[in-house]
Amino acid sequence: MTGGTPTHNKLLSALNALMWFGLRKQLYTVFVTDQRLWFPAVDLLRIPMSWLLRTRRS
């Protein structure tokens, strides 16, 4: 995360590692970004630091 503290970055790294190792044989992928996410239907802006996405079966 841009502008995050070292402690914040350590916590986020640990959380992402737990999610990645826990979900690696399932249809999910984990990645980190500071990309903005806008929900126009409810006029809401969020900047999630971790994304968990379900992928398609290959």
mmCIF file of the N, C-alpha and C atoms, coordinates in Angstrom:
data_MODEL
# 
_entry.id   MODEL 
# 
loop_
_atom_site.group_PDB 
_atom_site.id 
_atom_site.type_symbol 
_atom_site.label_atom_id 
_atom_site.label_alt_id 
_atom_site.label_comp_id 
_atom_site.label_asym_id 
_atom_site.label_entity_id 
_atom_site.label_seq_id 
_atom_site.pdbx_PDB_ins_code 
_atom_site.Cartn_x 
_atom_site.Cartn_y 
_atom_site.Cartn_z 
_atom_site.occupancy 
_atom_site.B_iso_or_equiv 
_atom_site.pdbx_formal_charge 
_atom_site.auth_seq_id 
_atom_site.auth_comp_id 
_atom_site.auth_asym_id 
_atom_site.auth_atom_id 
_atom_site.pdbx_PDB_model_num 
ATOM 1   N N  . MET A 1 1  ? 0.845   -1.182  0.000   1.00 0.00 ? 1  MET A N  1 
ATOM 2   C CA . MET A 1 1  ? 0.000   0.000   0.000   1.00 0.00 ? 1  MET A CA 1 
ATOM 3   C C  . MET A 1 1  ? 0.881   1.232   0.000   1.00 0.00 ? 1  MET A C  1 
ATOM 4   N N  . THR A 1 2  ? 0.603   2.125   -0.866  1.00 0.00 ? 2  THR A N  1 
ATOM 5   C CA . THR A 1 2  ? 1.358   3.356   -0.919  1.00 0.00 ? 2  THR A CA 1 
ATOM 6   C C  . THR A 1 2  ? 1.129   4.159   0.351   1.00 0.00 ? 2  THR A C  1 
ATOM 7   N N  . GLY A 1 3  ? 2.189   4.560   1.015   1.00 0.00 ? 3  GLY A N  1 
ATOM 8   C CA . GLY A 1 3  ? 2.071   5.365   2.220   1.00 0.00 ? 3  GLY A CA 1 
ATOM 9   C C  . GLY A 1 3  ? 1.801   4.570   3.480   1.00 0.00 ? 3  GLY A C  1 
ATOM 10  N N  . GLY A 1 4  ? 1.767   3.246   3.398   1.00 0.00 ? 4  GLY A N  1 
ATOM 11  C CA . GLY A 1 4  ? 1.529   2.428   4.577   1.00 0.00 ? 4  GLY A CA 1 
ATOM 12  C C  . GLY A 1 4  ? 2.748   2.404   5.486   1.00 0.00 ? 4  GLY A C  1 
ATOM 13  N N  . THR A 1 5  ? 2.526   2.107   6.760   1.00 0.00 ? 5  THR A N  1 
ATOM 14  C CA . THR A 1 5  ? 3.636   2.015   7.701   1.00 0.00 ? 5  THR A CA 1 
ATOM 15  C C  . THR A 1 5  ? 4.306   0.648   7.564   1.00 0.00 ? 5  THR A C  1 
ATOM 16  N N  . PRO A 1 6  ? 5.529   0.507   8.067   1.00 0.00 ? 6  PRO A N  1 
ATOM 17  C CA . PRO A 1 6  ? 6.180   -0.803  8.027   1.00 0.00 ? 6  PRO A CA 1 
ATOM 18  C C  . PRO A 1 6  ? 5.355   -1.884  8.741   1.00 0.00 ? 6  PRO A C  1 
ATOM 19  N N  . THR A 1 7  ? 4.744   -1.553  9.857   1.00 0.00 ? 7  THR A N  1 
ATOM 20  C CA . THR A 1 7  ? 3.917   -2.523  10.579  1.00 0.00 ? 7  THR A CA 1 
ATOM 21  C C  . THR A 1 7  ? 2.715   -2.927  9.740   1.00 0.00 ? 7  THR A C  1 
ATOM 22  N N  . HIS A 1 8  ? 2.091   -1.970  9.102   1.00 0.00 ? 8  HIS A N  1 
ATOM 23  C CA . HIS A 1 8  ? 0.954   -2.252  8.235   1.00 0.00 ? 8  HIS A CA 1 
ATOM 24  C C  . HIS A 1 8  ? 1.361   -3.179  7.098   1.00 0.00 ? 8  HIS A C  1 
ATOM 25  N N  . ASN A 1 9  ? 2.500   -2.925  6.491   1.00 0.00 ? 9  ASN A N  1 
ATOM 26  C CA . ASN A 1 9  ? 2.982   -3.754  5.383   1.00 0.00 ? 9  ASN A CA 1 
ATOM 27  C C  . ASN A 1 9  ? 3.302   -5.176  5.844   1.00 0.00 ? 9  ASN A C  1 
ATOM 28  N N  . LYS A 1 10 ? 3.857   -5.330  7.054   1.00 0.00 ? 10 LYS A N  1 
ATOM 29  C CA . LYS A 1 10 ? 4.129   -6.669  7.587   1.00 0.00 ? 10 LYS A CA 1 
ATOM 30  C C  . LYS A 1 10 ? 2.832   -7.442  7.800   1.00 0.00 ? 10 LYS A C  1 
ATOM 31  N N  . LEU A 1 11 ? 1.829   -6.781  8.376   1.00 0.00 ? 11 LEU A N  1 
ATOM 32  C CA . LEU A 1 11 ? 0.537   -7.442  8.609   1.00 0.00 ? 11 LEU A CA 1 
ATOM 33  C C  . LEU A 1 11 ? -0.115  -7.845  7.293   1.00 0.00 ? 11 LEU A C  1 
ATOM 34  N N  . LEU A 1 12 ? -0.091  -6.971  6.322   1.00 0.00 ? 12 LEU A N  1 
ATOM 35  C CA . LEU A 1 12 ? -0.685  -7.275  5.027   1.00 0.00 ? 12 LEU A CA 1 
ATOM 36  C C  . LEU A 1 12 ? 0.054   -8.424  4.335   1.00 0.00 ? 12 LEU A C  1 
ATOM 37  N N  . SER A 1 13 ? 1.367   -8.438  4.435   1.00 0.00 ? 13 SER A N  1 
ATOM 38  C CA . SER A 1 13 ? 2.144   -9.532  3.842   1.00 0.00 ? 13 SER A CA 1 
ATOM 39  C C  . SER A 1 13 ? 1.805   -10.866 4.499   1.00 0.00 ? 13 SER A C  1 
ATOM 40  N N  . ALA A 1 14 ? 1.671   -10.871 5.816   1.00 0.00 ? 14 ALA A N  1 
ATOM 41  C CA . ALA A 1 14 ? 1.327   -12.103 6.532   1.00 0.00 ? 14 ALA A CA 1 
ATOM 42  C C  . ALA A 1 14 ? -0.070  -12.584 6.154   1.00 0.00 ? 14 ALA A C  1 
ATOM 43  N N  . LEU A 1 15 ? -1.027  -11.673 6.072   1.00 0.00 ? 15 LEU A N  1 
ATOM 44  C CA . LEU A 1 15 ? -2.386  -12.028 5.699   1.00 0.00 ? 15 LEU A CA 1 
ATOM 45  C C  . LEU A 1 15 ? -2.429  -12.610 4.288   1.00 0.00 ? 15 LEU A C  1 
ATOM 46  N N  . ASN A 1 16 ? -1.739  -11.985 3.367   1.00 0.00 ? 16 ASN A N  1 
ATOM 47  C CA . ASN A 1 16 ? -1.715  -12.485 1.991   1.00 0.00 ? 16 ASN A CA 1 
ATOM 48  C C  . ASN A 1 16 ? -1.047  -13.853 1.901   1.00 0.00 ? 16 ASN A C  1 
ATOM 49  N N  . ALA A 1 17 ? 0.003   -14.074 2.663   1.00 0.00 ? 17 ALA A N  1 
ATOM 50  C CA . ALA A 1 17 ? 0.660   -15.385 2.656   1.00 0.00 ? 17 ALA A CA 1 
ATOM 51  C C  . ALA A 1 17 ? -0.288  -16.456 3.183   1.00 0.00 ? 17 ALA A C  1 
ATOM 52  N N  . LEU A 1 18 ? -0.999  -16.165 4.268   1.00 0.00 ? 18 LEU A N  1 
ATOM 53  C CA . LEU A 1 18 ? -1.964  -17.126 4.816   1.00 0.00 ? 18 LEU A CA 1 
ATOM 54  C C  . LEU A 1 18 ? -3.055  -17.455 3.803   1.00 0.00 ? 18 LEU A C  1 
ATOM 55  N N  . MET A 1 19 ? -3.576  -16.426 3.140   1.00 0.00 ? 19 MET A N  1 
ATOM 56  C CA . MET A 1 19 ? -4.621  -16.665 2.143   1.00 0.00 ? 19 MET A CA 1 
ATOM 57  C C  . MET A 1 19 ? -4.065  -17.463 0.965   1.00 0.00 ? 19 MET A C  1 
ATOM 58  N N  . TRP A 1 20 ? -2.875  -17.109 0.500   1.00 0.00 ? 20 TRP A N  1 
ATOM 59  C CA . TRP A 1 20 ? -2.300  -17.790 -0.653  1.00 0.00 ? 20 TRP A CA 1 
ATOM 60  C C  . TRP A 1 20 ? -2.053  -19.265 -0.360  1.00 0.00 ? 20 TRP A C  1 
ATOM 61  N N  . PHE A 1 21 ? -1.401  -19.558 0.776   1.00 0.00 ? 21 PHE A N  1 
ATOM 62  C CA . PHE A 1 21 ? -1.115  -20.958 1.116   1.00 0.00 ? 21 PHE A CA 1 
ATOM 63  C C  . PHE A 1 21 ? -2.390  -21.735 1.404   1.00 0.00 ? 21 PHE A C  1 
ATOM 64  N N  . GLY A 1 22 ? -3.370  -21.106 2.030   1.00 0.00 ? 22 GLY A N  1 
ATOM 65  C CA . GLY A 1 22 ? -4.616  -21.786 2.354   1.00 0.00 ? 22 GLY A CA 1 
ATOM 66  C C  . GLY A 1 22 ? -5.507  -22.075 1.162   1.00 0.00 ? 22 GLY A C  1 
ATOM 67  N N  . LEU A 1 23 ? -5.358  -21.299 0.098   1.00 0.00 ? 23 LEU A N  1 
ATOM 68  C CA . LEU A 1 23 ? -6.258  -21.418 -1.048  1.00 0.00 ? 23 LEU A CA 1 
ATOM 69  C C  . LEU A 1 23 ? -5.569  -21.866 -2.333  1.00 0.00 ? 23 LEU A C  1 
ATOM 70  N N  . ARG A 1 24 ? -4.332  -22.276 -2.284  1.00 0.00 ? 24 ARG A N  1 
ATOM 71  C CA . ARG A 1 24 ? -3.593  -22.528 -3.525  1.00 0.00 ? 24 ARG A CA 1 
ATOM 72  C C  . ARG A 1 24 ? -4.107  -23.708 -4.344  1.00 0.00 ? 24 ARG A C  1 
ATOM 73  N N  . LYS A 1 25 ? -4.810  -24.666 -3.767  1.00 0.00 ? 25 LYS A N  1 
ATOM 74  C CA . LYS A 1 25 ? -5.341  -25.787 -4.552  1.00 0.00 ? 25 LYS A CA 1 
ATOM 75  C C  . LYS A 1 25 ? -6.824  -25.600 -4.867  1.00 0.00 ? 25 LYS A C  1 
ATOM 76  N N  . GLN A 1 26 ? -7.317  -24.407 -4.645  1.00 0.00 ? 26 GLN A N  1 
ATOM 77  C CA . GLN A 1 26 ? -8.714  -24.109 -4.924  1.00 0.00 ? 26 GLN A CA 1 
ATOM 78  C C  . GLN A 1 26 ? -8.800  -23.120 -6.087  1.00 0.00 ? 26 GLN A C  1 
ATOM 79  N N  . LEU A 1 27 ? -10.004 -22.749 -6.436  1.00 0.00 ? 27 LEU A N  1 
ATOM 80  C CA . LEU A 1 27 ? -10.218 -21.858 -7.585  1.00 0.00 ? 27 LEU A CA 1 
ATOM 81  C C  . LEU A 1 27 ? -10.168 -20.381 -7.188  1.00 0.00 ? 27 LEU A C  1 
ATOM 82  N N  . TYR A 1 28 ? -9.167  -20.017 -6.407  1.00 0.00 ? 28 TYR A N  1 
ATOM 83  C CA . TYR A 1 28 ? -9.030  -18.629 -5.977  1.00 0.00 ? 28 TYR A CA 1 
ATOM 84  C C  . TYR A 1 28 ? -7.615  -18.149 -6.252  1.00 0.00 ? 28 TYR A C  1 
ATOM 85  N N  . THR A 1 29 ? -7.485  -16.862 -6.425  1.00 0.00 ? 29 THR A N  1 
ATOM 86  C CA . THR A 1 29 ? -6.165  -16.247 -6.557  1.00 0.00 ? 29 THR A CA 1 
ATOM 87  C C  . THR A 1 29 ? -6.126  -15.010 -5.666  1.00 0.00 ? 29 THR A C  1 
ATOM 88  N N  . VAL A 1 30 ? -4.969  -14.731 -5.114  1.00 0.00 ? 30 VAL A N  1 
ATOM 89  C CA . VAL A 1 30 ? -4.784  -13.611 -4.186  1.00 0.00 ? 30 VAL A CA 1 
ATOM 90  C C  . VAL A 1 30 ? -3.746  -12.676 -4.784  1.00 0.00 ? 30 VAL A C  1 
ATOM 91  N N  . PHE A 1 31 ? -4.005  -11.390 -4.759  1.00 0.00 ? 31 PHE A N  1 
ATOM 92  C CA . PHE A 1 31 ? -2.976  -10.442 -5.140  1.00 0.00 ? 31 PHE A CA 1 
ATOM 93  C C  . PHE A 1 31 ? -3.167  -9.137  -4.395  1.00 0.00 ? 31 PHE A C  1 
ATOM 94  N N  . VAL A 1 32 ? -2.115  -8.350  -4.353  1.00 0.00 ? 32 VAL A N  1 
ATOM 95  C CA . VAL A 1 32 ? -2.086  -7.102  -3.588  1.00 0.00 ? 32 VAL A CA 1 
ATOM 96  C C  . VAL A 1 32 ? -2.035  -5.934  -4.553  1.00 0.00 ? 32 VAL A C  1 
ATOM 97  N N  . THR A 1 33 ? -2.798  -4.905  -4.254  1.00 0.00 ? 33 THR A N  1 
ATOM 98  C CA . THR A 1 33 ? -2.796  -3.708  -5.086  1.00 0.00 ? 33 THR A CA 1 
ATOM 99  C C  . THR A 1 33 ? -3.338  -2.532  -4.287  1.00 0.00 ? 33 THR A C  1 
ATOM 100 N N  . ASP A 1 34 ? -3.067  -1.332  -4.733  1.00 0.00 ? 34 ASP A N  1 
ATOM 101 C CA . ASP A 1 34 ? -3.681  -0.158  -4.122  1.00 0.00 ? 34 ASP A CA 1 
ATOM 102 C C  . ASP A 1 34 ? -4.629  0.506   -5.127  1.00 0.00 ? 34 ASP A C  1 
ATOM 103 N N  . GLN A 1 35 ? -5.164  -0.302  -6.014  1.00 0.00 ? 35 GLN A N  1 
ATOM 104 C CA . GLN A 1 35 ? -6.101  0.164   -7.039  1.00 0.00 ? 35 GLN A CA 1 
ATOM 105 C C  . GLN A 1 35 ? -7.436  0.546   -6.394  1.00 0.00 ? 35 GLN A C  1 
ATOM 106 N N  . ARG A 1 36 ? -8.028  1.626   -6.843  1.00 0.00 ? 36 ARG A N  1 
ATOM 107 C CA . ARG A 1 36 ? -9.314  2.064   -6.306  1.00 0.00 ? 36 ARG A CA 1 
ATOM 108 C C  . ARG A 1 36 ? -10.456 1.239   -6.879  1.00 0.00 ? 36 ARG A C  1 
ATOM 109 N N  . LEU A 1 37 ? -11.443 0.985   -6.045  1.00 0.00 ? 37 LEU A N  1 
ATOM 110 C CA . LEU A 1 37 ? -12.614 0.216   -6.444  1.00 0.00 ? 37 LEU A CA 1 
ATOM 111 C C  . LEU A 1 37 ? -13.851 1.065   -6.161  1.00 0.00 ? 37 LEU A C  1 
ATOM 112 N N  . TRP A 1 38 ? -14.603 1.381   -7.209  1.00 0.00 ? 38 TRP A N  1 
ATOM 113 C CA . TRP A 1 38 ? -15.763 2.265   -7.109  1.00 0.00 ? 38 TRP A CA 1 
ATOM 114 C C  . TRP A 1 38 ? -17.045 1.471   -7.301  1.00 0.00 ? 38 TRP A C  1 
ATOM 115 N N  . PHE A 1 39 ? -17.999 1.639   -6.371  1.00 0.00 ? 39 PHE A N  1 
ATOM 116 C CA . PHE A 1 39 ? -19.319 1.019   -6.470  1.00 0.00 ? 39 PHE A CA 1 
ATOM 117 C C  . PHE A 1 39 ? -20.337 2.127   -6.730  1.00 0.00 ? 39 PHE A C  1 
ATOM 118 N N  . PRO A 1 40 ? -20.632 2.432   -7.991  1.00 0.00 ? 40 PRO A N  1 
ATOM 119 C CA . PRO A 1 40 ? -21.498 3.569   -8.295  1.00 0.00 ? 40 PRO A CA 1 
ATOM 120 C C  . PRO A 1 40 ? -22.926 3.398   -7.793  1.00 0.00 ? 40 PRO A C  1 
ATOM 121 N N  . ALA A 1 41 ? -23.428 2.177   -7.699  1.00 0.00 ? 41 ALA A N  1 
ATOM 122 C CA . ALA A 1 41 ? -24.810 1.969   -7.257  1.00 0.00 ? 41 ALA A CA 1 
ATOM 123 C C  . ALA A 1 41 ? -25.029 2.452   -5.825  1.00 0.00 ? 41 ALA A C  1 
ATOM 124 N N  . VAL A 1 42 ? -23.977 2.421   -5.012  1.00 0.00 ? 42 VAL A N  1 
ATOM 125 C CA . VAL A 1 42 ? -24.112 2.850   -3.610  1.00 0.00 ? 42 VAL A CA 1 
ATOM 126 C C  . VAL A 1 42 ? -23.193 4.028   -3.292  1.00 0.00 ? 42 VAL A C  1 
ATOM 127 N N  . ASP A 1 43 ? -22.605 4.627   -4.335  1.00 0.00 ? 43 ASP A N  1 
ATOM 128 C CA . ASP A 1 43 ? -21.730 5.787   -4.183  1.00 0.00 ? 43 ASP A CA 1 
ATOM 129 C C  . ASP A 1 43 ? -20.642 5.528   -3.135  1.00 0.00 ? 43 ASP A C  1 
ATOM 130 N N  . LEU A 1 44 ? -19.874 4.466   -3.355  1.00 0.00 ? 44 LEU A N  1 
ATOM 131 C CA . LEU A 1 44 ? -18.889 4.028   -2.384  1.00 0.00 ? 44 LEU A CA 1 
ATOM 132 C C  . LEU A 1 44 ? -17.540 3.831   -3.071  1.00 0.00 ? 44 LEU A C  1 
ATOM 133 N N  . LEU A 1 45 ? -16.495 4.374   -2.480  1.00 0.00 ? 45 LEU A N  1 
ATOM 134 C CA . LEU A 1 45 ? -15.137 4.213   -2.984  1.00 0.00 ? 45 LEU A CA 1 
ATOM 135 C C  . LEU A 1 45 ? -14.318 3.492   -1.926  1.00 0.00 ? 45 LEU A C  1 
ATOM 136 N N  . ARG A 1 46 ? -13.635 2.443   -2.318  1.00 0.00 ? 46 ARG A N  1 
ATOM 137 C CA . ARG A 1 46 ? -12.768 1.700   -1.413  1.00 0.00 ? 46 ARG A CA 1 
ATOM 138 C C  . ARG A 1 46 ? -11.428 1.472   -2.085  1.00 0.00 ? 46 ARG A C  1 
ATOM 139 N N  . ILE A 1 47 ? -10.397 1.344   -1.282  1.00 0.00 ? 47 ILE A N  1 
ATOM 140 C CA . ILE A 1 47 ? -9.075  1.017   -1.786  1.00 0.00 ? 47 ILE A CA 1 
ATOM 141 C C  . ILE A 1 47 ? -8.635  -0.254  -1.064  1.00 0.00 ? 47 ILE A C  1 
ATOM 142 N N  . PRO A 1 48 ? -9.080  -1.412  -1.565  1.00 0.00 ? 48 PRO A N  1 
ATOM 143 C CA . PRO A 1 48 ? -8.683  -2.666  -0.923  1.00 0.00 ? 48 PRO A CA 1 
ATOM 144 C C  . PRO A 1 48 ? -7.203  -2.938  -1.152  1.00 0.00 ? 48 PRO A C  1 
ATOM 145 N N  . MET A 1 49 ? -6.564  -3.500  -0.155  1.00 0.00 ? 49 MET A N  1 
ATOM 146 C CA . MET A 1 49 ? -5.139  -3.790  -0.287  1.00 0.00 ? 49 MET A CA 1 
ATOM 147 C C  . MET A 1 49 ? -4.914  -5.213  -0.740  1.00 0.00 ? 49 MET A C  1 
ATOM 148 N N  . SER A 1 50 ? -5.870  -6.087  -0.489  1.00 0.00 ? 50 SER A N  1 
ATOM 149 C CA . SER A 1 50 ? -5.787  -7.476  -0.923  1.00 0.00 ? 50 SER A CA 1 
ATOM 150 C C  . SER A 1 50 ? -7.042  -7.822  -1.688  1.00 0.00 ? 50 SER A C  1 
ATOM 151 N N  . TRP A 1 51 ? -6.875  -8.585  -2.719  1.00 0.00 ? 51 TRP A N  1 
ATOM 152 C CA . TRP A 1 51 ? -8.002  -9.062  -3.505  1.00 0.00 ? 51 TRP A CA 1 
ATOM 153 C C  . TRP A 1 51 ? -8.004  -10.579 -3.452  1.00 0.00 ? 51 TRP A C  1 
ATOM 154 N N  . LEU A 1 52 ? -9.177  -11.154 -3.316  1.00 0.00 ? 52 LEU A N  1 
ATOM 155 C CA . LEU A 1 52 ? -9.357  -12.588 -3.392  1.00 0.00 ? 52 LEU A CA 1 
ATOM 156 C C  . LEU A 1 52 ? -10.389 -12.823 -4.473  1.00 0.00 ? 52 LEU A C  1 
ATOM 157 N N  . LEU A 1 53 ? -9.961  -13.442 -5.558  1.00 0.00 ? 53 LEU A N  1 
ATOM 158 C CA . LEU A 1 53 ? -10.825 -13.634 -6.714  1.00 0.00 ? 53 LEU A CA 1 
ATOM 159 C C  . LEU A 1 53 ? -11.029 -15.105 -7.004  1.00 0.00 ? 53 LEU A C  1 
ATOM 160 N N  . ARG A 1 54 ? -12.253 -15.466 -7.351  1.00 0.00 ? 54 ARG A N  1 
ATOM 161 C CA . ARG A 1 54 ? -12.513 -16.824 -7.777  1.00 0.00 ? 54 ARG A CA 1 
ATOM 162 C C  . ARG A 1 54 ? -12.178 -16.922 -9.260  1.00 0.00 ? 54 ARG A C  1 
ATOM 163 N N  . THR A 1 55 ? -11.453 -17.951 -9.623  1.00 0.00 ? 55 THR A N  1 
ATOM 164 C CA . THR A 1 55 ? -11.056 -18.139 -11.022 1.00 0.00 ? 55 THR A CA 1 
ATOM 165 C C  . THR A 1 55 ? -11.911 -19.214 -11.672 1.00 0.00 ? 55 THR A C  1 
ATOM 166 N N  . ARG A 1 56 ? -11.790 -19.315 -12.972 1.00 0.00 ? 56 ARG A N  1 
ATOM 167 C CA . ARG A 1 56 ? -12.523 -20.333 -13.719 1.00 0.00 ? 56 ARG A CA 1 
ATOM 168 C C  . ARG A 1 56 ? -11.773 -21.647 -13.672 1.00 0.00 ? 56 ARG A C  1 
ATOM 169 N N  . ARG A 1 57 ? -12.524 -22.719 -13.819 1.00 0.00 ? 57 ARG A N  1 
ATOM 170 C CA . ARG A 1 57 ? -11.874 -24.028 -13.912 1.00 0.00 ? 57 ARG A CA 1 
ATOM 171 C C  . ARG A 1 57 ? -11.151 -24.115 -15.257 1.00 0.00 ? 57 ARG A C  1 
ATOM 172 N N  . SER A 1 58 ? -9.976  -24.718 -15.230 1.00 0.00 ? 58 SER A N  1 
ATOM 173 C CA . SER A 1 58 ? -9.244  -24.856 -16.494 1.00 0.00 ? 58 SER A CA 1 
ATOM 174 C C  . SER A 1 58 ? -9.290  -26.282 -16.990 1.00 0.00 ? 58 SER A C  1 
# 
